[in-house]
């Protein structure tokens, strides 16, 4: 229907009146462009999904971490997760809107989050024992990956609210963001106070989700 909009004209060659008329008709009959939600709305939706999914999945596997953490530890632990959720959410939203000024470089969240969370947990928990390391770690890794997958499914609906100029970069970021949901679920569920356990099995779920985001982003970008 829109073939007339794709034609090329030689420089200085004016289109004839009939062609202009057809182009006008085609443009008038084109569907209206759907306006994108504002940054604030998209960020609010992304953080709301983060919180709802995290608490809902943690409720399924039980809130066992509260009994193992002091009030100060919970404030630092959960505060760090919330801060990185805000950082990821903002970075993803900036890449959903064409022409949006990008204040956060794409590599900052997915480098800062594992490093920052690792530092927090290394500071909070001094236990480095490897007793039962694998047997206690595999269930946490599985829970974290499944949680990230659930978040990724819902997140795809969110990403479709915008326009992905660079699918690889955006979905890579959201992969790590979904992995942060896995960490949040484990932070509410896992009572193990072992920094090595956290660094390998909890952060491992985020890294795997980030790799999955990179692969999906590459596929979508190459398919286009």
Secondary structure, DSSP 8 states (H G I E B T S, - for coil): --GGGG----TT----HHHHHHHHHHHHHS--------HHHHHHHHHHHHHHHHHHHHHHH---SGGGS-HHHHHHHHHHHHHHHHHHHHHHHHTTSTT----S-HHHHHHHHHHHHHHHHHHH------TTHHHHHHHHHHHHHHHHHHHHHHHHHHHTTS--SSHHHHHHHHHHHHHHHHHHHHHHH-----HHHIIIIIHHHHHHHHHHHHHHHHHHHHH-
